[in-house]
Amino acid sequence: MSYQKINIVFITTLLLYPVSAISDYLFSAPPRESQKRGMEIYKPIADYLSLTTGERFTYKQPANWAEYSRGIQNNEYDLVFDGPHFVSWRIENTQHNVISKLPQLHTWRVIAKSDSNINNLDDLIGKKVCAPKSPNFGMLTMMSHYSNPAREPIHIITKGWKDGFDSVVQGKCVATVLPKTNHKKFDPEFAKTKAVHTHLPYPNQAFTVGPKITPSLQSKITSSLLSEEGQKAMTKLRDRFTRGAQLINADNEEYEGISMVLSRADNFKSAAQ
């Protein structure tokens, strides 16, 4: 079914469906994309779930990370797609349940120039390390290695994985953290860089539903997303994050304890204050 047909059916459903039977649910995701790009990726998912569940799902693009962090902690979102540390935090603190995830494991790698004398994480103490700003999962995972604020790397903020990689190659930083898959993409022969530390793999980004979602509606959402039509509705999300691979079932236990990295995210903790 094309998206034009889905939208026609969706509008018809809203007109015919008893108003009293329709509830409003808010869907959100991190402000990693522009407003326009975020709507392109996530709005089709909200429209599709509205069609298949008979409820009204609306996608809201946060203006910035502070707004998004505040929304998470105030439990404003009923359906969320984001990183494992946020998934874990919501499961532990706001009664969310994980329902589906990206299929690949998520592995962080810290890299340095091939000819540098950086060989382990302790060699980074007091040195410039490039990474996206908090509460980025990679940055927090790397920094969680250091328990003494007086003995840790100097964080230089970069805007993306390629920016961090290029900064290492150009000597602006002695190291960076990035997904293992991106390291292989940027330097497949390890001609310019080397792996300093590869973290144990985590489960990947996932969808969670909040406590307003009943068990029966949760089941509908899960089966809808993982169906053939649901995977089509998530095409732009899958292209963005999985190179087209389909999402799979997920379980709360997989994300247990990952939220601990947020203990270093002062901007996340202060957003709710």
C-alpha positions in Angstrom: 0.0 0.0 0.0 1.5 3.4 -1.0 1.8 6.2 1.5 -0.7 8.3 -0.5 -3.3 5.5 -0.1 -2.4 5.1 3.6 -3.0 8.8 4.2 -6.4 8.7 2.4 -7.4 5.7 4.5 -6.1 7.3 7.6 -8.2 10.5 7.1 -11.2 8.4 6.2 -10.7 6.4 9.4 -10.6 9.5 11.5 -13.8 10.8 10.0 -15.7 7.5 10.5 -14.2 6.3 13.8 -16.1 7.4 16.9 -14.4 10.4 18.4 -14.8 9.0 21.9 -12.8 5.9 21.0 -9.7 7.9 19.8 -6.9 8.8 22.2 -4.0 11.1 21.5 -0.5 9.7 21.9 2.7 11.6 21.5 5.7 10.1 19.6 9.2 11.6 19.7 12.8 11.0 19.0 16.1 12.9 19.6 16.7 16.2 17.8 19.5 14.7 15.7 17.9 15.8 12.5 16.5 19.1 11.3 12.8 19.7 11.8 12.1 18.9 8.1 14.2 15.7 8.1 12.8 14.5 11.4 9.3 14.8 10.1 10.3 12.9 6.9 11.7 10.0 9.0 9.2 9.8 11.9 5.9 11.2 10.8 5.1 8.3 8.4 5.5 5.9 11.4 3.0 8.0 13.5 0.5 8.1 10.6 0.8 4.3 10.0 0.2 3.5 13.7 -2.8 5.8 13.7 -4.2 3.8 10.8 -3.5 0.4 12.2 -4.5 1.0 15.9 -7.4 3.3 15.5 -5.8 5.8 17.9 -4.2 9.1 17.1 -0.3 9.2 17.1 1.4 12.6 16.6 5.1 13.0 16.0 6.7 15.9 17.8 10.2 17.0 16.9 12.0 18.5 20.0 13.6 21.9 19.4 16.8 20.9 21.2 18.4 18.4 23.6 17.2 20.2 26.7 13.6 20.0 25.6 14.0 16.4 24.7 15.7 15.5 28.0 13.0 17.3 29.9 10.3 15.5 28.0 11.8 12.1 28.7 12.1 12.8 32.4 8.6 14.3 32.7 7.3 11.2 30.9 5.7 13.4 28.2 6.2 11.0 25.4 4.1 7.8 24.9 6.2 6.4 22.1 9.9 7.0 21.8 12.7 5.9 19.5 16.3 6.6 20.7 19.5 5.2 22.1 20.1 2.4 24.6 21.0 4.6 27.5 17.7 6.5 27.2 15.7 3.3 26.7 17.3 1.9 29.8 16.5 5.0 31.8 12.9 5.1 30.8 12.4 1.4 31.7 13.9 2.0 35.1 12.3 5.3 35.9 9.1 6.0 33.9 7.5 2.5 33.4 8.3 2.3 29.7 8.6 -1.0 27.9 10.8 -1.7 24.9 9.0 -3.2 22.0 11.4 -3.3 19.0 14.9 -2.4 18.2 17.5 -2.1 15.4 18.9 -5.6 14.8 22.6 -4.9 14.9 24.6 -4.8 18.2 26.0 -1.3 19.0 29.7 -1.3 19.6 31.7 1.8 20.5 35.4 2.1 19.5 38.0 4.6 20.7 40.6 5.3 18.0 43.9 7.2 17.6 46.3 7.9 14.8 48.3 4.8 13.8 51.7 6.3 14.6 50.6 7.8 18.0 51.8 6.6 21.4 48.2 6.2 22.6 47.6 2.6 23.3 44.8 2.4 26.0 42.2 4.6 27.7 44.5 5.7 30.5 46.9 7.2 27.9 44.1 9.8 27.2 44.1 11.4 30.6 44.7 15.1 30.3 44.7 14.9 26.5 42.2 16.3 23.9 39.6 13.8 22.8 36.9 14.6 20.3 33.4 13.4 20.7 29.8 14.7 20.3 28.4 16.7 23.3 26.6 15.1 26.2 24.3 13.2 26.4 25.7 11.3 23.4 25.9 7.6 24.2 29.4 7.1 22.8 30.9 10.1 24.6 29.3 9.0 27.9 30.4 5.4 27.4 34.0 6.5 26.9 34.0 8.9 29.8 32.4 6.4 32.2 35.9 4.7 32.3 37.2 7.7 34.3 36.1 8.0 38.0 38.2 11.0 38.9 37.3 14.3 37.2 40.9 15.5 37.8 42.2 12.5 35.8 40.2 12.3 32.6 40.5 13.4 28.9 39.7 17.0 27.8 36.5 16.8 25.9 36.5 18.6 22.5 33.0 18.7 21.1 32.6 17.6 17.5 29.4 17.4 15.4 29.5 13.9 13.9 31.5 10.7 13.6 33.3 11.8 10.4 34.1 15.2 12.1 35.7 13.3 15.0 37.6 10.9 12.7 38.9 13.8 10.6 39.9 15.7 13.7 42.1 12.8 14.9 43.7 12.4 11.4 44.4 16.2 11.3 45.9 16.2 14.8 43.2 18.4 16.4 42.6 15.6 19.0 44.6 12.6 20.0 41.6 10.3 19.9 37.8 10.0 19.3 35.0 7.6 20.0 32.7 6.4 17.2 30.7 3.3 16.3 32.9 0.4 15.2 31.0 0.2 11.9 31.9 3.8 11.1 35.6 3.2 11.9 35.6 0.4 9.3 33.8 2.7 6.9 36.2 5.7 7.3 39.4 3.7 7.4 38.8 0.1 6.1 42.5 -0.8 5.9 43.4 1.0 9.2 45.9 3.0 7.2 45.5 6.2 9.2 44.1 5.1 12.6 44.2 2.3 15.1 41.7 0.9 17.7 42.7 1.9 21.2 39.7 0.3 22.9 36.6 -1.5 21.7 33.8 -1.6 24.2 31.6 -4.6 24.8 28.5 -4.5 22.5 25.2 -3.0 23.6 21.7 -3.6 22.2 20.9 -1.0 19.7 18.4 1.9 19.4 14.8 1.0 20.1 11.2 2.0 20.4 9.6 2.1 23.9 6.0 2.7 24.9 4.9 4.5 28.1 2.4 3.7 30.9 -0.5 5.4 29.0 -0.2 2.6 26.5 -2.4 -0.4 27.5 -1.0 -3.9 27.1 -3.4 -4.6 24.3 -2.4 -1.4 22.5 1.3 -2.2 23.1 0.7 -5.5 21.4 -1.0 -3.8 18.5 1.9 -1.3 18.1 4.5 -4.0 18.2 2.8 -6.3 15.7 2.1 -3.3 13.4 5.7 -2.0 13.5 7.2 -5.5 12.8 4.7 -6.4 10.0 5.7 -6.0 6.4 3.7 -2.8 6.1 5.2 -1.5 9.3 8.7 -2.1 8.1 7.8 -0.1 5.0 6.5 2.7 7.1 9.9 2.7 8.8 11.9 2.7 5.5 13.5 6.1 6.1 14.4 5.2 9.7 15.9 1.9 8.5 17.8 3.6 5.7 19.1 6.1 8.3 20.2 3.7 10.9 20.4 0.1 9.6 21.2 0.3 5.9 17.7 -1.1 5.3 17.8 -4.0 7.8 14.4 -4.7 9.4 13.7 -4.0 13.1 13.2 -7.0 15.5 11.6 -7.7 18.8 13.3 -6.5 22.0 13.1 -7.2 25.7 13.5 -4.9 28.8 16.2 -7.1 30.3 18.5 -6.4 27.4 18.8 -2.8 28.4 19.3 -3.3 32.2 21.9 -1.1 33.7 22.9 0.8 30.6 21.4 4.0 32.0 24.3 4.3 34.4 26.3 6.2 31.8 23.8 9.1 32.2 25.2 9.7 35.7 27.8 11.8 33.9 25.3 13.7 31.8 24.9 16.9 33.8 22.9 18.5 31.0 20.4 15.6 31.1 20.0 15.6 34.8 19.6 19.4 35.0 17.0 19.5 32.2 14.2 18.4 34.5 15.0 21.0 37.2 
